[in-house]
Amino acid sequence: MRLFHFALALLAISTSFSQEKTYPNNYFQSPLDIPLLTSGTFGELRGDHFHAGADLKTQQREGLKAHAAADGYISRIRISPWGYGKVLYITHPNGYTSVYAHLKQFNPLIDSYVKKQQYKQESYSIDLTPDPSEFQVKKGDFIAYTGNTGSSGGPHLHFEIRDSKTEKPINPFLFGLKVKDTQAPVIQELYAYSLSDSSRVNQSQHPIRIRFSKQSDGTLLADKVTAFGAIGFGIRTFDRQDNSYNKNGAYKVQLSVNGEPRLSYGFNTFSFAKTRYIKTMIDYSHYIQKRQIIQKCFIDNGNKLGIYSIQQQNGIVQIEEGADYNVTIKVSDFEGNSSTLQIPLSGKKEDIRQSVTKKFTPYQLKKNRDNIYTVGKATVFFPANTSYSNLYLDLKDLGDNSYRIHHPEIPLHDNYTLTIDVSEYPEDERKQLFIAHTNSRGKPVYQKTYKRGNSFSTHTRSLGIYSIVRDSTPPEVNPVNFKDKQWVSNYRTLKIKISDPLSGIDSYRATINGKWILMEYEPKQNMLSYHFDDVIFDQSEHNLQLEVTDKVGNSTIFNATLYRAKK
């Protein structure tokens, strides 16, 4: 029987290799002039999404030149304070699109085009799709300067290659880009999971950490495990490349049982539409509690990811009384460097000393149907397939218009709706009220709040404590490099810091002498910047007005008179 299973496994492996797509290796060049080092790899697990590209290091600074990776045309230009920040998309005639994100500034031709559109739309945030004839580029053309815009944690270039038709991102290193890497991935921790009501690992039904040690041949050997029933394993791992201290994600993981491959997954490509299923692939509870990512070496409930090349028995190991097993987990990087962990198992139906007790509540959520509950003055609606499994929910009215909507360590795939009756509040106060989610530090965080008469509602995928909160304080506005009635003839920029600690900044609008001006917003620094290069005024006296509004409508208006010599 084992020979039969082994033959099936070999067939699965050969099939996956035969179907693996090949990619052009010399078509794309590096978008940077410096040797490539990465601070983030393709497919890297980021808690609630997979990383869609390679984060290329820029020597800890902004302003390096970024180049077109191949011939094509700029098909999209987007600017946002969030996400990819300033980003360019180049469509190539071979069916792929390259993406360059977190840029500081575009090349002069593109920058002039974008700025005209920003002034036309009177908006810093903008999404443009130029005509294919507008910005034709050749391989190696200078297109932008690298930066740190959007949701970036430091200067780097986020670089992607996508299939132009499906928009699926593809590992850029499949196209021949190289980073020197002779180091094997590191397996930091090993965890075992009991996956049924009757299974156990080392007499426990809770997730349990298994110790291991390095052997003389370089492999890792775990302490012997006793188990019974359906179990699975998970690991914490990272890969470090030469000349870099960054802990990047590993490329491939394979689990075998007694030499037979049971599960294998790697990061060649994935679908943005399915990236949220990462919540089923990691130990989500552990991630929420400790901000550490344990990736499961088995396919759990609700997992619809398409990254698996082998999935025999979903990677779940069925342990029988009296039998011995050898489980192997192999972690590899893109260059083929690998680390192997051996786990000896013995089947023993020992007494369970640490059991999992199911908590039954009146609020049973069944994943395949709509579910609606009333808790005090709140109504909670979970559409079908919001959750990955059936649940008993912990719903509670905590008083003072605060509600516990279960616990944040339980993952949800789609939004549910929370509606709260606010009729007890005077109508003149309701404008300043919003629904807030309590974060891990106990701070209320604004949730987009829809207001209809006495009912406030929000749509969210996060569980936890929600409250009605009032924000009666307008935003703070403080000039950084100038003051009222000052000469600024030699200034290149004006900088103003804006902040709102409760509901947050919603919008801002700046004018000089009554005309709208472009102020770039950098939320990581709470900074607005105006560049005098715009040169749209011909008089020496400049009357600056800035109105900043928070998310419940409180506004602050800042005025200053500035003097600048005519050009």
Buried (B, 14 or more C-beta within 10 A) or exposed (E): EEEEBBEBBEEBBEEBEEEEEEBBEEBBBBBBEEEBBBBBBBBBBBEBBBBBBBBBBBEEEBEBBBBBBBBBBBBBBBBBBEEBBBBBBBBBEEEBBBBBBBBBBBBEEBBEBBBEBBBEEEBBEBEBEBEEEBBEBEBBBEBBBBBBBBBBEEBBBBBBBBBBEEEBBBBBBBBBBEBEBEBBBBBEBBBBBBBEEEBBBBBBBEBBEBEBEEEEEEBBBBEEBBBBBBBBBBBBBBBBBEEBEBBBBBBBBBBBBBEBBBBBBBBBBBBBEBBBBBBBBBBBBBBBEEEEBBBBBBBBEBBEBEBBBBBBBBBBBBBEEEEEBEBBBBBBBBBEBBBBBBBEBBBBBEEBEEBEEEEEEEBEBEBEEEBEBEBBBBBBBBEEBBBBEEBBBBBBBEEEBBBBBBEBBBBBBEBBBBBBBBEEBEEEEBBBBBBBBBEEEEEBBBBEBEBEEBBBBBEBBBBBBBBBBBBEBBBBBEBEEBEEEBEBEEBEBBBBEBBBEBBBBBEBBBBBBEEBBBBBBBBEEBBBBBBBEEEEBEEEEBBBBBBBBBBBEBBBEBEBEBEBEEE
